[in-house]
Amino acid sequence: MFRFLLSVVILFASLSASADVEHHLLRRIAVFPIGEANLSNAEDAWWQMREVLTKDQRFFVASRRFMVNRGVFQPRETLKPADAIILGKILDAQALVTSYIDERTMRMRVYDGENGYVLWEGNAELHPAIPINDQVIRVATQLMNQFVAAIPYQGFQVTDDVIGKPIWEENNQQFAMVFVGPRSEVAVGDQVQWVKVTGNVSQPFFSSTTRVEVVAEGTVKDIKNDRATVRIDRMRDPADLKNDALVRFPKEMNRLKELFANEDKSSNLSSEYLSSEMKGSKEFSKDHSSTVTALMWIGSMAGFILLAF
């Protein structure tokens, strides 16, 4: 145990020193009961927070029984980095959600379960003229929706079981499969972007410090059940398009922000940019590569002949 705790301290110290980290797909989440909430509706609020996360099947949320069996189902407020890492190990969770009521303010924090830093935090003021018990479900749901809206991607790449590879080619066009969820409002023709997300762990990760680099772009061609077939229009490198790669839909992202983001949207704006190395997907096709190789060979031979004379 001592060695484990020491490794945790060393890991967090290294993260603090480097500050910038890359975010990977978030799927497994544990939600703790609301702290300092001696309210009859507190448990219903907890269930509603879980419902926000599970309704689109983007996240796997730890069940109450699982958390009870692991001996960690209890209200929590703020977590130290080492505590978040240990709880993440116990629950096999990539993120941990804590919330509590401070006078007439409800506060929520989401911690990275692997490295202990704060992924996101939000507060909501409770109306002074309405009993807290009558507001807790609505406010807890509102905060959880804001967290989901702050995540800078709405889907992720999957490998089709039949095709067996992340990218395939049809009629000189490249395609990929993306998970969108069964209730998504993504439609055929919508723009798609593969993104690389990095941020500074010295403050909440999903905030104005988040940097989003668009490494590929495409268009939704077909949707079946919870998956979309996407035609790849431009990309930086085929290696970026792999299983669990982060994918966002600008139209859906803007809709979520309009619905759930804080009123002061400027505080949540993150810096983003298009990769300058992106090229048309046809430049990565096999036919194009062989043509380029042939032209280079012909050019080199012509140069050799000229030198011979």
C-alpha positions as CSV (number, residue, x, y, z in Angstrom):
1,M,0.0,0.0,0.0
2,F,2.8,2.4,0.8
3,R,4.4,1.8,-2.6
4,F,1.0,2.5,-4.3
5,L,0.5,5.7,-2.4
6,L,4.1,6.8,-3.2
7,S,3.5,6.1,-6.9
8,V,0.3,8.1,-6.7
9,V,2.1,11.1,-5.2
10,I,4.9,10.9,-7.8
11,L,2.4,10.6,-10.6
12,F,0.5,13.7,-9.6
13,A,3.7,15.6,-9.0
14,S,4.8,14.8,-12.5
15,L,1.4,15.9,-13.9
16,S,1.6,19.2,-12.0
17,A,5.0,19.8,-13.4
18,S,4.1,19.1,-17.0
19,A,0.7,20.8,-16.6
20,D,-0.6,20.0,-20.1
21,V,-2.1,16.6,-20.7
22,E,-4.0,14.9,-23.5
23,H,-7.6,13.8,-22.8
24,H,-8.7,10.4,-23.9
25,L,-12.2,9.0,-24.3
26,L,-14.3,9.2,-21.2
27,R,-16.8,6.4,-20.7
28,R,-16.8,5.0,-17.1
29,I,-18.2,7.4,-14.4
30,A,-19.1,7.0,-10.7
31,V,-21.6,9.5,-9.2
32,F,-21.5,9.9,-5.4
33,P,-24.6,10.9,-3.3
34,I,-25.0,14.6,-2.6
35,G,-23.1,15.9,0.4
36,E,-24.6,17.9,3.2
37,A,-28.1,17.3,1.9
38,N,-30.4,16.1,4.7
39,L,-33.2,16.3,2.2
40,S,-36.0,13.8,1.3
41,N,-35.3,14.4,-2.4
42,A,-31.6,14.0,-2.3
43,E,-31.7,10.3,-3.4
44,D,-34.1,11.1,-6.3
45,A,-31.7,13.9,-7.4
46,W,-28.8,11.3,-7.4
47,W,-30.9,9.0,-9.6
48,Q,-31.6,11.9,-12.0
49,M,-27.9,12.8,-12.3
50,R,-27.2,9.2,-13.3
51,E,-30.1,9.3,-15.8
52,V,-28.5,12.3,-17.6
53,L,-25.3,10.3,-18.1
54,T,-26.9,7.0,-19.1
55,K,-29.7,8.1,-21.4
56,D,-27.6,8.4,-24.6
57,Q,-25.5,5.3,-23.7
58,R,-22.3,7.3,-24.1
59,F,-21.3,6.5,-20.5
60,F,-21.3,3.5,-18.2
61,V,-22.3,4.6,-14.7
62,A,-21.4,2.7,-11.6
63,S,-24.5,1.2,-10.0
64,R,-25.5,1.8,-6.4
65,R,-25.0,-1.9,-5.6
66,F,-21.6,-1.9,-7.1
67,M,-20.5,1.2,-5.0
68,V,-22.1,-0.3,-1.8
69,N,-20.2,-3.6,-2.3
70,R,-17.0,-1.6,-2.8
71,G,-17.7,0.2,0.5
72,V,-17.6,3.7,-1.1
73,F,-21.3,4.7,-1.5
74,Q,-21.4,7.8,0.7
75,P,-21.7,11.5,0.2
76,R,-18.5,13.3,-0.7
77,E,-17.6,17.0,-1.2
78,T,-14.1,17.9,-2.4
79,L,-11.5,15.2,-3.1
80,K,-7.7,15.4,-2.9
81,P,-5.9,14.1,-6.0
82,A,-4.7,11.0,-4.2
83,D,-8.2,10.2,-2.9
84,A,-9.6,10.6,-6.4
85,I,-7.0,8.2,-7.8
86,I,-7.7,5.6,-5.1
87,L,-11.4,5.8,-5.6
88,G,-11.0,5.6,-9.3
89,K,-9.0,2.4,-8.9
90,I,-11.6,0.9,-6.5
91,L,-14.5,1.6,-8.9
92,D,-12.6,1.3,-12.2
93,A,-13.9,4.7,-13.0
94,Q,-12.4,7.3,-15.4
95,A,-14.3,10.1,-13.7
96,L,-15.8,10.7,-10.3
97,V,-18.7,13.1,-9.6
98,T,-19.2,14.8,-6.2
99,S,-21.7,17.4,-5.3
100,Y,-22.9,19.1,-2.1
101,I,-25.0,22.1,-0.9
102,D,-23.1,25.0,0.6
103,E,-25.7,27.3,2.2
104,R,-27.9,28.1,-0.8
105,T,-25.4,27.1,-3.5
106,M,-25.1,23.6,-5.0
107,R,-21.6,22.8,-6.1
108,M,-20.5,19.9,-8.4
109,R,-17.0,18.7,-9.3
110,V,-15.9,16.0,-11.7
111,Y,-12.5,14.5,-11.1
112,D,-10.3,12.5,-13.4
113,G,-10.2,9.0,-11.8
114,E,-6.9,8.1,-13.3
115,N,-4.8,11.2,-12.5
116,G,-6.8,13.0,-9.8
117,Y,-7.2,16.4,-11.3
118,V,-10.5,18.3,-11.7
119,L,-12.1,17.7,-15.0
120,W,-15.0,20.2,-14.6
121,E,-16.7,22.2,-11.9
122,G,-19.9,24.1,-11.7
123,N,-22.1,26.0,-9.2
124,A,-25.8,26.8,-9.2
125,E,-27.5,29.3,-6.9
126,L,-30.7,28.0,-5.2
127,H,-33.7,30.4,-5.1
128,P,-34.0,32.0,-1.7
129,A,-37.8,31.9,-1.6
130,I,-38.2,28.2,-2.5
131,P,-37.3,25.3,-0.1
132,I,-34.1,23.6,-1.0
133,N,-35.8,20.2,-1.1
134,D,-38.1,21.5,-3.9
135,Q,-35.1,22.6,-6.0
136,V,-32.4,20.0,-5.5
137,I,-33.6,17.6,-8.3
138,R,-33.8,20.4,-10.9
139,V,-30.5,22.0,-9.9
140,A,-28.6,18.7,-9.8
141,T,-29.9,17.8,-13.2
142,Q,-29.0,21.2,-14.6
143,L,-25.4,20.9,-13.3
144,M,-25.0,17.5,-14.8
145,N,-26.3,18.6,-18.1
146,Q,-23.8,21.5,-18.1
147,F,-21.0,19.0,-17.5
148,V,-22.0,16.9,-20.5
149,A,-22.3,20.0,-22.6
150,A,-18.7,21.0,-21.6
151,I,-17.2,17.8,-22.9
152,P,-15.7,18.9,-26.3
153,Y,-16.8,15.8,-28.2
154,Q,-20.1,14.0,-28.7
155,G,-19.1,10.7,-30.1
156,F,-16.1,8.4,-30.7
157,Q,-14.9,6.1,-33.5
158,V,-15.6,2.4,-33.5
159,T,-14.4,-0.4,-35.7
160,D,-17.2,-2.2,-37.6
161,D,-17.3,-5.9,-36.7
162,V,-17.8,-7.0,-40.3
163,I,-15.2,-4.7,-41.9
164,G,-12.7,-5.2,-39.1
165,K,-10.6,-2.0,-39.6
166,P,-11.1,1.6,-38.6
167,I,-11.0,3.0,-42.1
168,W,-12.2,1.5,-45.4
169,E,-12.4,2.6,-49.0
170,E,-15.3,2.6,-51.4
171,N,-15.3,4.2,-54.8
172,N,-12.1,6.1,-54.1
173,Q,-13.6,7.6,-50.9
174,Q,-12.5,6.8,-47.3
175,F,-15.1,6.0,-44.6
176,A,-15.2,5.4,-40.9
177,M,-17.8,4.3,-38.3
178,V,-18.7,6.6,-35.4
179,F,-20.8,6.0,-32.2
180,V,-23.5,8.7,-31.9
181,G,-25.9,7.1,-29.4
182,P,-29.5,6.0,-30.0
183,R,-31.1,9.4,-29.1
184,S,-28.7,11.7,-30.9
185,E,-30.0,14.4,-33.1
186,V,-27.1,14.0,-35.6
187,A,-28.4,13.8,-39.1
188,V,-27.2,12.7,-42.6
189,G,-25.2,15.6,-44.1
190,D,-23.9,16.9,-40.7
191,Q,-20.3,17.9,-40.4
192,V,-18.0,15.7,-38.4
193,Q,-14.7,16.5,-36.8
194,W,-12.0,14.2,-35.3
195,V,-10.3,16.2,-32.4
196,K,-7.3,16.0,-30.2
197,V,-8.1,17.6,-26.8
198,T,-5.4,18.9,-24.4
199,G,-5.5,21.1,-21.4
200,N,-3.9,22.4,-18.2
201,V,-4.5,20.4,-15.1
202,S,-3.7,23.3,-12.7
203,Q,-7.4,24.4,-13.2
204,P,-10.6,22.6,-14.3
205,F,-9.7,20.7,-17.5
206,F,-12.9,21.4,-19.4
207,S,-12.7,25.2,-19.3
208,S,-11.3,28.1,-21.2
209,T,-7.8,26.5,-21.1
210,T,-8.9,23.5,-23.1
211,R,-7.3,23.3,-26.5
212,V,-9.0,21.4,-29.3
213,E,-7.1,20.5,-32.5
214,V,-9.2,19.3,-35.4
215,V,-7.2,16.5,-37.1
216,A,-9.8,15.2,-39.6
217,E,-13.1,16.3,-41.1
218,G,-16.0,14.4,-42.7
219,T,-19.7,14.2,-43.5
220,V,-22.4,11.9,-42.1
221,K,-23.5,9.6,-45.0
222,D,-25.8,7.2,-43.1
223,I,-27.1,6.5,-39.6
224,K,-28.2,3.1,-38.3
225,N,-29.2,2.6,-34.6
226,D,-26.4,4.2,-32.6
227,R,-23.8,4.5,-35.3
228,A,-23.1,6.8,-38.2
229,T,-21.1,6.1,-41.3
230,V,-18.9,9.0,-42.0
231,R,-17.2,9.9,-45.3
232,I,-13.7,11.3,-44.5
233,D,-13.1,14.5,-46.4
234,R,-9.8,15.7,-45.0
235,M,-7.3,14.3,-42.4
236,R,-3.9,14.9,-41.0
237,D,-2.8,11.3,-40.7
238,P,-4.8,8.0,-41.1
239,A,-3.3,7.0,-37.8
240,D,-5.4,9.6,-36.0
241,L,-8.6,7.8,-37.1
242,K,-8.6,4.8,-34.8
243,N,-10.8,3.0,-32.3
244,D,-12.0,5.4,-29.5
245,A,-10.8,8.5,-31.3
246,L,-12.7,11.6,-30.1
247,V,-15.3,12.8,-32.5
248,R,-17.5,15.9,-32.4
249,F,-20.4,17.1,-34.4
250,P,-20.4,21.0,-34.5
251,K,-24.1,21.3,-35.0
252,E,-24.9,19.0,-32.0
253,M,-22.2,20.6,-29.9
254,N,-23.8,24.1,-30.5
255,R,-27.3,22.7,-29.7
256,L,-26.1,21.3,-26.4
257,K,-24.3,24.5,-25.4
258,E,-27.4,26.5,-26.1
259,L,-29.5,24.2,-24.0
260,F,-27.3,23.5,-21.0
261,A,-24.2,25.7,-20.9
262,N,-23.8,28.6,-18.4
263,E,-25.3,31.9,-19.2
264,D,-21.8,33.4,-19.4
265,K,-20.8,31.3,-22.4
266,S,-17.6,33.3,-23.0
267,S,-16.1,31.8,-19.9
268,N,-16.4,28.3,-21.4
269,L,-14.9,29.1,-24.8
270,S,-11.9,26.9,-25.5
271,S,-9.1,27.6,-28.0
272,E,-9.3,25.5,-31.1
273,Y,-7.6,25.3,-34.4
274,L,-7.5,23.2,-37.6
275,S,-4.4,21.1,-38.1
276,S,-2.4,22.7,-40.9
277,E,-1.3,19.3,-41.9
278,M,-4.7,18.1,-43.0
279,K,-5.0,16.9,-46.6
280,G,-7.8,15.6,-48.8
281,S,-8.6,12.0,-48.0
282,K,-8.0,10.9,-51.6
283,E,-4.3,11.8,-51.2
284,F,-4.1,8.9,-48.7
285,S,-5.8,6.4,-51.0
286,K,-3.9,3.4,-52.4
287,D,-4.5,4.5,-56.0
288,H,-3.1,7.9,-55.3
289,S,-0.1,6.6,-53.5
290,S,0.8,4.3,-56.4
291,T,0.4,7.1,-58.9
292,V,2.6,9.5,-56.9
293,T,5.2,6.7,-56.6
294,A,5.1,6.1,-60.4
295,L,5.5,9.8,-61.2
296,M,8.4,10.1,-58.8
297,W,10.1,7.1,-60.4
298,I,9.6,8.5,-63.9
299,G,10.9,11.9,-62.8
300,S,14.0,10.3,-61.3
301,M,14.6,8.3,-64.4
302,A,14.3,11.3,-66.6
303,G,16.8,13.1,-64.4
304,F,19.2,10.1,-64.7
305,I,19.0,10.1,-68.5
306,L,19.7,13.8,-68.7
307,L,22.7,13.4,-66.5
308,A,23.9,10.6,-68.7
309,F,24.1,12.9,-71.7
